[in-house]
Amino acid sequence: MDHRRILLIEDEPAAAKRLQHLIREVYPSGEVVDTLDRVDAAVSWLSQHQADLIFMDVQLADGLCFEIFDQVRVDVPVIFTTAYDAYALKAFRVQALDYLLKPIKQNELEEAIRRFTSRAIAPPPAAAVQSINLGTEYRQRFMVKLGTTMRVVDVSSIAYLYTESKTTFLMTTEGRRFPMDYSLEVLESQLDPALFFRANRQFILHIEAIRDMHVHSKSRVRVQTDPPAPQEIIVSTEKSSGFKRWLAGHEKGG
């Protein structure tokens, strides 16, 4: 049987009790081995014990949970559980597998657990292995034109690419906009997926351009960028799980 040790870090007794009940309902082979309510207690526990999965509230009795990551190595998946969406980006800069808003819905917990179990047993996708073996090369720069002026834009200077009125635009980190002769579909195939994500039909985002994230309705994610985007950026329901995996796998620590 797939037996997994689960640690709860939650300072609200009622919330911890409800979460344990939900876990028993959706993941009976998982065992909650301990429940902690403080940063210092979590640091002490993780220094001496091992869990396979951690459910972690953001605001604990003695501070924010992110202090835990500053004091001890956390190398197992973490599912954040909180009443606030303001910490989503910071959560995915650590070991976030998912970010669930309270009150936690059973179907959202089931999806998070499914992602955990799939991640635990699945081998690397064949396409990913092939990409590594072949040393896939992606575009490093683009030639753009504005009026009669032409210039080279390095990929590291791209904040995002988007479509508007059937035209594709490149937005630089400096806030300069250039029309492109490529569709987003073509650009998506030319850009490194470790750095760029197709958020929806209108936008491809560079990971460094993401300034903040907010949980939206129907499990969608609203993204704010720097520089600000000319349209609201909503990561669709179908893409939100992949977006979270992308952030968890490639976001820089901080």
Residue, then its C-alpha position, 0 to 999 in steps of 0.5 A: m500500500d502507498h503509505r505516506r507520512i503527512l505533517l500538518i503545520e496549522d495553528e487553528p485547531a478547528a482547521a487542523k481537525r477539518l483538514q485531517h478529516l478531509i485527508r482521511e476521506v480523500y487519501p486513506s493511505g496517508e498518515v498524519v504523523d503530527t500537527l504543529d502550530r508554531v514556526d519554532a516547533a516546525v523547525s525542530w520537528l523537521s530537523q529530527h524527523q522526515a515527512d513525505l508531504i507537508f500541509m502548511d498554513v501561512q500565518l502561524a502562532d509565532g510568525l509566517c511559515f516562510e521563516i521555516f524555510d530560512q532555518v531548515r531544509v524542506d525538501v518534500p512537497v508542501i501544500f499551502t493552506t491559508a485564508y489569504d491569496a497574497y502569499a501565493l507567489k512567495a509560496f511557489r518560490v519554495q517547495a509549493l505543490d499547491y496553494l489552497l484557500k480556506p475553507i478547503k474544498q474537497n475536490e481541490l484537495e483531491e486534485a492536490i493529492r492526485r498531483f502529489t501521488s503522480r509526482a511521487i511515482a511517475p518517471p520523467p516524461a519521455a519528451a522531457v528526457q528526449s529534450i535533455n538528451l538532445g540538448t534542445e536549443y531555444r531562441q536567444r534573441f529576436m529582431v524587432k522593428l518599430g517604424t523604420t528602426m530595427r533592433v535586437v531584443d535578447v530573450s532575457s529582456i522579454a517580460y511577456l508576449y501577447t496578442e491584441s487586435k490580431t497582432t502579436f506584441l513583445m513587451t520588454t522589461e523596460g516597458r517598450r512594446f514591439p509588434m512581432d511577425y510571429s504568432l504566439e503558437v510559433l513563439e511558444s515553440q521557440l522559447d525555453p519552457a523553463l522560463f516562459f509559460r503560455a498562460n492563456r490564448q493571449f499571453i506568454l509570460h516570462i517567469e521574472a515578469i510575474r510580480d504577484m498572483h491571486v487565486h481567482s474563481k473556478s481554480r483560476v489564477r490572476v497574474q500581475t506583471d511588471p511592467p503591467a499588462p494592458q489586459e487582465i491575465i487569467v490563467s485558465t482552469e485547464k492550465s492552472s495546475g501546469f502553471k503551479r507545477w511550472l512555478a514550483g519547478h523553476e521559480k527561484g528561491g527567495 
